[in-house]
Amino acid sequence: MEGNHATTQSGCGDPDRPAHPGGFPNRDAGKGDPQPAGRDVDFPVSVVLPAGGTGERTGLQTPKQFCSFLGRPLISYTIQAFERVSWIQSIVVVVARENTDLMADIVRRFRHRKVRAVPGGSTRHRSIRNGILALGEEGGERPAAGRPKVVLIHDAVRPFVDEDFLYEIATAAKEHGAAGAIRPLVSTVIATTPEGYLDHSLERGKYRASEMPQGFTYDVIHRAYQRCSQSDFDFGTECLHLALQYCGTNAKLIQGPPTLWKVTYKRDLAAAESIIKDAVSRSACFVTGGSARAAALAGALQEPARALGTTNHPHMAPCATTTCLSVPNSNKTGCLFPAWVKLSRRGGHAVLSGGLVSRVCEKIRAAWREAGRQSACFLLRFQELDVVPDLTGENASYLLKEWNFIQFSVDHSRPAEVEALLAALEAADRAPLHPLVVIWVQWSDSDELLGGRAAAAAAAAVITDLSSAAKLRNILLYGIQLHQSKDSERWERSVSKVAEIASVLIRERSPALVGQLLQA
C-alpha cells in the first residue's frame, strides 16, 4: 500500500541494547596501537564522520555530538577511536556551518592530528557528499594522488568502535566495492496505514538492522553521489542503497558487535559516560617515594580496594540484583574490560553464564547466596594495583599508560614528591583523552595532630595551589589525610576509608572535589 510507514513494536525497556556495550579504548589521542601480526592494510583508508545533526531527540540545546563528559565532547571520543588506528590516514568531520569554529577549537584543544573539518549540507546525504568531495580535494593539483582507496563512513555519535571491526569493513569494502555493519533485529517490524492502523508485519528473521560503520571504495561512493536524485538527497539515509542503485555494487554485510550502539537520547549520554569511567578506573599506580612506611600502607590498601560493592549500570539487563566484584588481574598484559556474568536459579543451584576462572567462581556464588538465591547479574571488574617506589627508569612507562596515580607522603609539609609527579606527567606530554587523577595521600602521625588548625590550613593551602595549576593540564589533584592510630581496629577502619575515598575519586573524577583535602 502506498504511504505505508514502518514502525517497531518493542517490549519493555530497551531490549536492543547490549547488556554492556563494552569498554572504551584506553589510549591517548594521536597514539596508534601496534599493528597486529598478519593484519596487512596496504591501501589508503580515510574516514568521513557526518556530525551536522541538531540532536532533537536528546531534548538538549547543544547537539549531542558536542555534549561533554569528563571534560571532553562526545565527538572527540569518536575521532580518537579512529585516530588510534595507525592505518587510517585522514578523517573528515562534516559539521553544520555554524559549528565549524567550535569543531576547529575541539581539534586544537585535544590535539587531533588527522582531522579536517568541512561544512555540511541541509541533509545527511548532502553532508556525506561534502565529506567525500573534500577527500578528493586533498591531493591538491593532482586530486587522484590524494584520494583514498577506501572510505569509511561512521556516525560521530557512535564512539565505541574497535580496530578489528574497522579492519573487517575496510578489507571487505576493498574486495567488494562496499561493505556495511548489520545487527539482528530484536523487535518486530510492522507497517502501518496512513490512518494509523496495522497493515502487516514483516518476518523478523529475514531482516537486519543497518548500522555503522560502512565502507566503500572511493570510486563507488563518489559515483553514487554524482548520480543520485534530489529525492535521495532530501529523504534518503542509507549509503549502501545508493551504491547498489546507482553503481550496481552489492555490499558485503558483516554482523557487528553490540558495541556499535548510537548515542540517541539523553540517557545514552549518561550511559556513554559510565562506560568511559569504567574503562579508566580499573587500575591505579601507587607511588611510595621509596618509603618503607608508605609501601606498607600501599600493601594494606590493596585488599580494601578490591572489596565487594554494588553498582547499577545504565545498560544492564534487568535482574533482581546487580553486583560488582573487583578481583586482581593476574594477566598484566591482558584485557581489562569487565565481563558481565549472570547467575540463574535452576533447581536451587547457581548456574553461571559466562566463562570464569575457578578462583572467582566461589566468590560469585557466595554473593549469589547473599542475594537470596535469586537470578542476579554480576560485573567482574579486574583491577591492577601496582606499587612502585618512583616513576623513573622502567617505571616511567606508567606515565604513558596509567590514568590514576596515588602518591604517598609521610611528611605532608614537603610537597616535593607530588610536585615531581605532576611535573613528570606534564613532561610526558600525553594529551590525555580523559582527565588523569592524582591522589595525594598524606600520612600523619597522631602526634602531628597537636599542630592544630594552622598545620591543617597550611596543608590544605598547598594542595589547593597545586591543583589549580594541574587542572589546566587536564590533571585532577585530590588530597586525603590519613592519621596514624595506635588502636588497630581504628587504623583498619581508616585504611578502608582511604581505599573507599580513592575508589570514588577515581571512578567519578569530580571537578568539585579537586583541590580538597579529605579526611579519612
N, C-alpha and C positions, 0 to 999 in steps of 0.2 A: 504494500500500500504506500502511495506517495505521502511523504511528510512524516513517516514513522520516525520515532526517536528512541534510541537505545538507552536504557537505564539499567541499574543494577539493583538486585534485591539482596540486601545484606542482612546478616544475622546481627546479634547484639555485639557491641564492642567493635573492635577493628580486626576482624579475623584475617585480613590481608596483610597485616603487619607481622613481621617475624618476631619470634619470642625475644630475641636480642639481635639488633641489626648489625652487630659486630663491632670490632674495635677500630679506632682511627689510627692511621699510620703514625707511629711515634718518630717522626723525622722533622728536621728543621727545613725552613724554606730554602729552596735552591740547592739542597744537598741530595743527590741522587743515590739510590741504592746500588750496590754492586749488581751487575747483570748476572743472573744465574747461569750456570753452565748449561750449554745446549740451547739457550734462547738466542736466536740469531735474527736480529732486526736490521737487515742490510738495506733498507729503503727509508726515505724521509717520511716522517709522520708529523702532522700538525693537528691542532685541536681548535674547534670553534665552540665557544660557550655562549649561547644566547642568554642574555641577562637583562632583557628590557621589560620584563613583566612588572605590573604595578602591585602585585600581591594582595588583590582584593579579598581573597578567601581567608587571609590571616586576620583581617579586620584591623590592621595596623596602618598608621600613616606612612611609615617607612616601608618600602618594598622589602620583602623578606630576604632577598639576596644581600641586602645591606644591613640587616639587623645584626647586632653584635652580641657575642657572649665570650666570656673570658678575654675581653678587651680586643676582640678581632671580629670583623664582619664575616658572615657565612660564606660569601663568595671567595674570600681569601683562603678558607679551608679547602674549597673545591679546587681552586687554582693550584694549591700546594700538592694536592693529590696527583696532579699531572706533572708539576714541575719536578717532583721527586723521581720521575721515570726518566732515566738517562737517555733513552732513545726517542723521546718526544722532543722535537726541535723548537717548536714555537706554539704559542697559544694566543688566539684572537678572542677577546671578550667583547661581545656586542651589547652595548647599553643604550638606553634612551639618551637623546641628545642633552637633556637637562642634567644627566648624571655623568657626563664624560669627565668633568673636572673632579667629581667625587671618586671616580674609578682611577683616575690618574694619581690622586692622592693616596689611595689604597696601595697601588703598585709601588709608589715611592716609599711609603711608611713601612711596608712589610717586605721590601726588597725583593719583589718578584722580578725575576731576571729574564723570563722567556715570554713576557706578556706584552701584547699590544691591544689597546682599547680603540674600538671604532664605533661610530653612531649607528644605531639600529633603525628599523623601519616601523611602520604602523602595525604590522602583524608578525607573528612568529616566523613564517616563511620568508618574509621580506628581510627580517633581521639576519636569519641564517644566510640568505643570499649575500647580504653585505659582508658577512664574515668570510664567505667563500671567495668573493671578489677581492677582499683585502689580502688573502693568502696569495692570490695570483699576482698581486702588485708588488710582493716583497722582493721580486727579482730585479727591480729597478729597470734599467734599459733592456735587460733580457729577461722578461717575465717568466718564460718557461724554465729558466735555470733555477728560479727560486720557488717553484711550485712543489708542494709535497706530492709524493706518490699516493699516500693515503691520508684522508681527513677523518678525524674522529669528531663526532658531534655529541655533545653531552649537556645536560641541564646544569645551570650554575647552582641550583639548589639541591643537587644530589652529591653531597660531599664524601660519601662513603663508597668509593670505588677503588679497587685494588689493581696492582700492576698485572697480575696473572690474567685477569679477565680482559683488561685492555689489550694485552698481547693476543688473546684469542680473537677478539674482534678485529684488530688490525690485520693480522695474518689472513683471516677469513675474507676480509674486505679486499685485500690484495689479490687473493686467488679467485674470488667470485665476482668482484666488482662492487658488492655491497654486503653488509652483514649487520645484524642487529640483535639486541638482547630481548629475550622474552621471559615471561614468568607465567606459571599456571594461573588460571582464573580460580578464585576461591568463592566467588559469588555468582549466582545465576544471572545471566544477561537476558533481559526481556525487551520487547519492542512495544511501544505504546501508540495509540491512535492520537490524532491531533486533539481529540476531546478529552484525553487523559485516561482512556481505558486500555486494558491489556489487549494487545494484538496477538502476539505469540512470543514464545520463549525459545532461546537457542540451546542446542545441546552443548553444555559446558565443556565436555571432553574434546570437542573439535576445535576449540578456540583458545587463544593465548593472549595475554596482555602484552602489548608492545612497550618496551622500556628503553632506557638509555643506559650505556652509550650505543651509538650506531656508527658504523664506519663505511666509507666509500672511497673508491679511487677518485682522485681529483677530477679526472675527465668525466666520470659518470655523474657526479653530483653537480658539477659546473654545467654540463649539458642539460641536465634535468631542469635546473632553474632557468636556463635560457629558453627552454621550450614550454614550460608550464603556463597555464592560463591565469587570467586575472582572478577567476573564481578560486583557483588553487591558492593564490596569494592571499585572498580575502578570508577564506574559510578553512583551508587545509591545515593540518598539523603533522601529518605523517610523511617523513622524508623517504622512507623505504617505498612508499606507494609512488612517489614521483619518479624514483629510479626505475620502477617496474613499468609504469605507464608511458614514460617518455623516452626511456633508453632500452627497454626490454630486458633490464637487469633484474633477475630474480634473486633476492637477498638470501644469504645463508643465515638461518635463525639459530641462535645459541641460547640455551637456557642459562640465565644469570643467577647469581647468588642472591639471597634475601637482603643483602646489604644495599641493594640498589634503590631503596625506597626514597621518596621525594619529600622534601620539606614543603608541605602544602598549607597546613593550618597552624594556628598559633601554638597548639600543644606540641606540634612537631619540632618547633624551635627549642622547647624545653627538653624534649627527648634527645635532640642532637647535642645540646649542651651536656646532658647527663652522660652520654656515650663518650664524649671527649674528655670529660672529667674522669671517667673510669679509666680511660686509656693512659692518662698522665699521673694517676695516683697509685699505681701498683708497685712502685718501688721507691726507695729513698737511700741516700748515701749519708752515713753517719761519719762525721769528721771529728776525731777526738783531739787533734792537736798534739798527739804524742803523749797525752796524759794518761797514766795508768788508771787514775780515778775515773776519768771520762770514759775510758774503754770499758771499765767495769759497769758503769752506768748504761752505756750503749748496749752491752750484753743483757743487762737486766730489763731494758726496754723492749727487746725483741719479742719476748713471749707475750706481754700485754698487747703489743702492736698487732699480733696475729689472733687476737681474741675474737670470739664468735659475736656477730652482730646481726641486725636486721636491715633490710632495705626494701623499698618499693620502687621498682624500676618502671618507667612510663611505658615501656613496650613489653612488659612481662605478660605472658599468657595467664588468664585468670586461674588462680589456685587458692586454696584455703590459707596457705602460709607461704611467704616468700622470705627466705633466709640467706644471708651472705656468709659464706665460710671462707676465711682467709687462711691459707696454708703456705708454707715455704715452697719456693720453686727450686727443685733440685737441679734443673737443667738451666744453667745460666744463659745459654745461648738459645734457648727455646722460646717459643711464642708466649707472650704474657697475656694474650687475650683471655678473658674469662669464659668459662664453659657453663651453660645452663644445664641443670640436671633435674629430672622430675622423678619423684617417688609417688607411687600409687598404691592404694590399699587393695590387695588381691588376696582373699582368703586369710587376712590377718598378717600377711607378710609384706615387707617393703620390697617393691620391685623397682630397680634403678633403670632409668632410661638414659643411656649415655655411658661411654667408657671412662672408668676411673681406676686409678691405681689403688691397690688394696689398703694402703696405709690411710687413705682418705675415706674409704667406704664406711668404716666403723664410726667415724666422726659424723658422717652424714646420717647414718642410721640412728645414732644417738639423738641427733637433733630432730629426726622424724618422730622418734618415740616421744620426745618432749612436746611435739606439736599435736599429740593425741592420736597418732597413727592415722591421720587423715592424709589425703593427697596433698602434696606440698611441692613447691619449686625452690630450688637452691641455686645460687650463683657461686661458683667456685672461683675465687679470686686468688691468683698466685702472686705472692709478694716477694720481692727481692729486698733484703735489708742488709746492705753491705757496710761494714765498719772498716774505716781506713784512718791511718794517723794523719794524713795530709793529702793534698791533691797535686803532688809533684811526681816526676818520673812516670812509672807505669800507671799510677793512679790518676794522672792528668786526663786520661780518656773519659773519666766520669764528667768532666767539664763539657764534653761534647754530646754525651748520650743521656745524661740523667736530668730529670726535671725537678727533683726535690732534694734539698740538702739540709741536714741538721748539724749545726756547728755547736759543739760543746765547749764551754768556757768555765774553768774552775774559778777564775778571778774576773768577775764582771766589770771591774773598774778599768780593765785594759781591753779595749775592743779591737786590738790589732789582729786577732785571729779572724774575726768575722769581716773586718775590713780587707784582709788579704783574700778571703774567699770571694767577696764581691768584686774585687779588682781582677781576680783570675777569671771570673765569669765574663766580665766586660772584655778582657783581653781575648777570650775565646771567640768573640765576635760571631755568635751563633745566629742572630736574627731569629730568635725562637718563635715557633708557631704559637705556642702557648706561654703564658707567664711562668717564669721559673719561681720556685718557692724556696726561700732560705729561712729556716727557723733557728734562732739563736737561743740555745738553752743555757741559762746562767745558773750554775750550781753554787749555792751559798751555804756556808756552814751556819749552824744555829747561832754561833757567837756573833756573826755578822749582822744579825737582826738588831743587835744593840746599837747599830749605827743610826737607826731611826729613819724618820721620813726624809732626811736630807740625802742619805745614801740611795734610797729608793727613787727619789726625784732625779738624782744625777743619772742613775742607770736608765730611767725612762727617757730622759732628755737625749742620751747618747743614741738609743735605738730610733728615736723619732727623727733625729738629724740624718742618720744613715739611711733610713727607709725612704726619706723624701728624694734623695739622690738616686737610690736604687730603682725606685718606681719609674723614673724617666727611662731606664734601660730595660723595662719590662721584667723587673725582678721584684717580687713581693717579699718584704722582710718582716718577719714576726718575731716576737720575743716571748719566752716562757721562763719564769723564775722558779727554780726548784730549791727548796730549803732542806738541808740535811737534818735528819731527826734520829735520835738515839733509840726511839721507840720503833721496833722492827715492823709492827703492823702499820703504824702511821707512815713509815717510809715506803712500804709496799703500796699503800694507797696513793701516795704522792707520785711514785713511779708510774703507776697505772694511769693516773690523771694526766701526766705528761704525754703518755702514749695516746690517750684519748684526744687530748687537745691537738697534738700534732697531726693525728689522723684526720680530724675535722678541718684543720687549716689546709692540709694538702688536698683534701677532697674538694672543699668549697672554694678555695682561692679567693676569699672575700676581701675586696678592697677596703671595706670599712674597718677591718682589724689590722691593716698594715700599720706598722709603727707602734703597736700596742705591746706593752709588757704584761703578759698574762701570768697569773699566779696559780701554781699547781698545788 
